[in-house]
Amino acid sequence: MTEPWITDAQTEVEPSKAIQDAMERRRKLTETITFLEGNLKDSKASLRRIEEQELPDLFDTMNVSEVRDAITGKRLKLEQVVTASLTNADVRARAVHWLRDHGLDDLIERTIISSFRKGEDEEANHALDLLLKQGYRVADEEQVNTASFKAAIKELMEQGEIIPADDIGVFVVRKVVVRN
């Protein structure tokens, strides 16, 4: 039996068979997507555990740093992988300060933002100092390209530099990676 639907005129009508079928397919697809997304999340967590815990521990036990996969022929190599997260404003500010202190200013990008109302297009073309003198609202943000930051940190670590990892959003993991 079909469920009654209420139209704009508040009269009950039954949806057509085509609408019912489409709604059922939509419901099933939504359930499938939810299920697959859950499996994907679990699978990614399992893969990470294998790459960052199980395999590195096994490589250590066997005293090897590289093996070849007998099935694919690809090399699996134990490496130190540097990742970074600069989404937290406090961590980003500490990272910017640290980069400046270590002569890595070229990794810092600044974004100057000013809000203008309708009809203020001409004023928007003025330089930052003119905007500040005229009293416009200005936001001054500093950004660091995460990929460049990770590469610079990795290079410094390879040179023996001590990195305040937790303070500046850097995470170092030992991970087995696949190489051709």
C-alpha positions as CSV (number, residue, x, y, z in Angstrom):
1,M,0.0,0.0,0.0
2,T,1.3,3.4,-0.9
3,E,1.6,6.3,1.6
4,P,-0.7,9.2,1.0
5,W,1.0,12.5,0.1
6,I,-0.4,15.9,0.7
7,T,-0.4,18.4,-2.2
8,D,-0.4,22.2,-1.9
9,A,-4.2,22.1,-2.0
10,Q,-4.1,19.8,1.1
11,T,-5.8,17.0,-0.9
12,E,-4.5,13.4,-0.6
13,V,-3.0,11.8,-3.7
14,E,-0.9,8.7,-4.2
15,P,2.4,9.2,-5.9
16,S,2.8,7.6,-9.2
17,K,4.6,4.2,-9.5
18,A,7.6,6.0,-11.2
19,I,8.0,8.4,-8.3
20,Q,7.8,5.6,-5.8
21,D,10.4,3.6,-7.7
22,A,12.7,6.6,-8.0
23,M,12.3,7.3,-4.3
24,E,13.1,3.7,-3.4
25,R,16.2,3.7,-5.6
26,R,17.2,7.0,-4.0
27,R,16.8,5.5,-0.5
28,K,18.8,2.4,-1.4
29,L,21.6,4.5,-2.9
30,T,21.7,6.7,0.2
31,E,22.0,3.6,2.4
32,T,24.7,2.2,0.1
33,I,26.7,5.4,0.1
34,T,26.5,5.6,3.9
35,F,27.6,2.0,4.2
36,L,30.5,2.5,1.7
37,E,31.7,5.7,3.3
38,G,31.8,3.9,6.6
39,N,33.8,1.0,5.1
40,L,36.1,3.5,3.4
41,K,36.8,5.3,6.6
42,D,37.5,1.9,8.4
43,S,39.6,0.7,5.5
44,K,41.7,3.9,5.5
45,A,42.3,3.5,9.3
46,S,43.3,-0.1,8.9
47,L,45.7,0.7,6.0
48,R,47.2,3.5,8.1
49,R,47.7,1.1,11.1
50,I,49.4,-1.4,8.8
51,E,51.7,1.2,7.1
52,E,52.5,3.1,10.3
53,Q,52.6,0.4,13.0
54,E,52.5,-3.2,11.8
55,L,54.9,-3.1,8.9
56,P,57.5,-0.8,10.6
57,D,57.5,-3.1,13.6
58,L,58.0,-6.1,11.4
59,F,60.8,-4.3,9.4
60,D,62.5,-3.5,12.7
61,T,62.1,-7.1,13.9
62,M,63.6,-8.4,10.7
63,N,66.3,-5.6,10.7
64,V,65.4,-4.5,7.1
65,S,64.5,-1.1,5.7
66,E,63.2,-2.3,2.3
67,V,61.6,-5.4,0.8
68,R,60.1,-6.2,-2.6
69,D,56.5,-7.3,-2.8
70,A,56.5,-10.8,-4.4
71,I,53.2,-10.3,-6.0
72,T,53.4,-6.8,-7.5
73,G,57.2,-6.5,-7.7
74,K,57.0,-3.1,-6.0
75,R,59.4,-2.0,-3.3
76,L,58.1,-1.3,0.2
77,K,60.5,1.0,2.0
78,L,60.5,2.1,5.6
79,E,60.7,5.9,5.6
80,Q,60.3,8.8,8.0
81,V,57.3,10.8,6.7
82,V,56.8,14.4,7.7
83,T,53.2,15.8,7.8
84,A,51.9,19.1,9.0
85,S,48.7,20.7,9.9
86,L,48.4,24.5,10.1
87,T,44.7,24.9,10.3
88,N,44.7,26.0,14.0
89,A,45.4,29.7,14.1
90,D,47.6,29.5,17.3
91,V,49.7,26.7,15.8
92,R,50.0,28.6,12.5
93,A,51.1,31.7,14.3
94,R,53.8,29.7,16.2
95,A,54.9,28.1,12.9
96,V,55.2,31.5,11.2
97,H,57.2,32.9,14.1
98,W,59.5,29.8,14.1
99,L,60.0,30.1,10.3
100,R,61.0,33.8,10.6
101,D,63.4,32.9,13.5
102,H,65.0,30.3,11.3
103,G,65.4,32.5,8.1
104,L,62.6,30.7,6.2
105,D,60.5,33.8,5.5
106,D,60.2,32.8,1.9
107,L,57.7,30.1,2.9
108,I,55.3,32.7,4.4
109,E,52.6,34.1,2.2
110,R,50.6,37.1,3.3
111,T,47.0,37.8,2.4
112,I,45.6,41.3,3.0
113,I,41.8,41.4,3.0
114,S,39.7,44.5,3.0
115,S,35.9,44.7,2.9
116,F,34.3,47.3,0.6
117,R,30.7,48.3,0.3
118,K,28.8,48.8,-2.9
119,G,30.2,51.7,-5.0
120,E,33.6,51.6,-3.4
121,D,35.4,49.8,-6.3
122,E,37.7,52.7,-6.9
123,E,38.9,52.8,-3.3
124,A,39.5,49.0,-3.5
125,N,42.3,49.6,-5.9
126,H,44.4,51.6,-3.4
127,A,47.4,50.1,-1.6
128,L,47.2,48.7,1.9
129,D,48.7,51.8,3.6
130,L,46.1,54.0,1.9
131,L,43.3,51.7,3.2
132,L,44.6,51.8,6.7
133,K,45.0,55.6,6.7
134,Q,41.4,55.9,5.4
135,G,40.0,53.7,8.2
136,Y,38.8,50.7,6.1
137,R,38.4,47.4,7.8
138,V,41.5,45.3,6.9
139,A,42.4,41.7,7.9
140,D,46.1,40.8,7.6
141,E,46.7,37.1,7.4
142,E,49.8,35.1,7.1
143,Q,49.7,31.7,5.4
144,V,52.2,28.9,4.8
145,N,51.9,26.5,2.0
146,T,51.8,23.1,3.8
147,A,53.6,21.2,1.1
148,S,56.5,23.7,1.1
149,F,56.5,23.7,4.9
150,K,56.7,19.9,5.1
151,A,59.5,19.8,2.5
152,A,61.5,22.5,4.4
153,I,61.0,20.7,7.8
154,K,62.1,17.4,6.3
155,E,65.2,19.0,4.9
156,L,66.1,20.6,8.2
157,M,65.5,17.4,10.1
158,E,67.8,15.6,7.6
159,Q,70.4,18.2,8.4
160,G,70.0,17.4,12.1
161,E,68.0,20.5,13.1
162,I,65.9,20.2,16.2
163,I,62.3,20.9,15.3
164,P,59.6,21.8,17.9
165,A,57.2,19.6,16.1
166,D,54.2,19.8,18.5
167,D,54.5,23.6,18.7
168,I,54.5,24.2,15.0
169,G,52.0,21.6,13.7
170,V,54.5,19.0,12.5
171,F,54.0,15.3,12.8
172,V,56.7,12.7,12.0
173,V,55.7,9.1,11.5
174,R,57.7,6.1,10.4
175,K,55.7,4.6,7.6
176,V,56.2,1.9,5.0
177,V,55.6,3.4,1.5
178,V,55.3,1.7,-1.8
179,R,57.9,2.6,-4.4
180,N,58.2,1.3,-8.0
